[in-house]
Amino acid sequence: MIKNKKILLGVTGSISAYKAALIVRLLIKEGAEVKVIMTASAKEFISPLTLSTLSKNPVLSEFTKGQNGEWNNHVDLGLWADVFLIAPASANTLAKCANGICDNLLIATYLSAKCPVVFAPAMDLDMYKHGSTLKNMEILKSFGNTIIEAESGELASGLIGQGRLAEPEHIMDILPAILHPNQTFNGKRVVITAGPTQEAIDPVRFISNHSSGKMGYEIGKALRNFGAKVTIVSGPVNLNKPHGIDVISVSSAQEMYEEVNTLNHGADILIFVAAVADYAPLKVSDKKIKKKEGEMSIELKRTTDIAGTLGKLKARNQISVGFALETDNAKENALRKLESKNLDMIVLNSLQDKGAGFRYDTNKITIVKRNGELTEFPLKSKSEVALDILSKLEEVMQSKNESPKTV
């Protein structure tokens, strides 16, 4: 979602300026074109050569360049950029931008920029909480700019509190929504189930499956990027909690059902990605079961069908999306689940497709809508698959008189 976008990065005088190198590297890795403007004081914290090498563009700092006085045109820079990200933004730069004090190239570019402008402040906690700084940030927001709030942690002064520059990965999470504003999903409350469930046999053993949770988490991140308020009800996975998403951790199918049922009433969209166990042991031993001679059997009971149960309670304007992982008769089984679980669309993937299904970073899907429309997609990364799913979900929302398509 950042590929081929033009990002202008402003770096100001802060100890956090070293993180600008990480931001540039992440942007370049995502395929963005990057240019960097530095204030004079920023050069005391990080070398222009470092940022020039990483961005593959000369770093700009002065209004003129070279001995002949060639002009660094701040107006052209502001027109070139798809977004102007100022990170780190010092208290000094925040104050100057808020009050139009134009004494360097960075602020001149800010004042002439036609693109969205994003400030990521970084400073000591007392400076960050000072009334003047808070007022300046409010002024900047009133101009239509975005403020990525500083994060809490240990600061250069040795104090602990809010003031750290937002982590580069967190900044990257926010940029897509600014570059691709989407009114369809903006503000929608979305509940996603993800990962496997674990059904206890005894204190040390359980029944489970190979689901990694990657697909559900990628869908959650894509929706977050489009402004949705996302909650992931997650089985046990080895994934980092995505920034800006509420994650509720559960183990069993029953726990997952209870959490989703609680969230159901306030949800606009439900997406059932989790690989929920269909059966659980009828009796769970409170002690480890000892090995004995001969065979052993475990009596199983059906777990609650989360999608099916909530499908019967679905509100008229609520949208639900299911997933089906099949090994045979995939299309027929998917159509049957659409009806029985009262889904608006279902995402089908098959274990027969190489590189698709559990554990992979890629997936190959077919999407079936309630009206019988079927769309097949080639093998893609799960982040790309998430966008394909949202594109079809948006079409479903349009059919229910939702916002115009923008994905």
Secondary structure, DSSP 4 states (H G I P E B T S, - for coil): --TT-EEEEEE-SSGGGGHHHHHHHHHHHTT-EEEEEE-TGGGGTS-HHHHHHHHTS--B-SSEETTTTEE--HHHHHHH-SEEEEEEE-HHHHHHHHHT---SHHHHHHHH--S-EEEEE---HHHHTSHHHHHHHHHHHHTT-EE-PPEEEE-TTS-EEEEEPPPHHHHHHHHHHHHS--TTTTT-EEEEEESB--EEEETTEEE-----SHHHHHHHHHHHHTT-EEEEEE-S-S-PPPTT-EEEE--SHHHHHHHHHHHHTT-SEEEE-SB--SEEESS--SSPPPP-SS-----EEEPP-HHHHHHTT--TT-EEEEEEEESSSHHHHHHHHHHHTT-SEEEEEETTSTT-SSS-SEE--EEEETTS-EEE---EEHHHHHHHHHHHHHHHHHHTT-PPP--
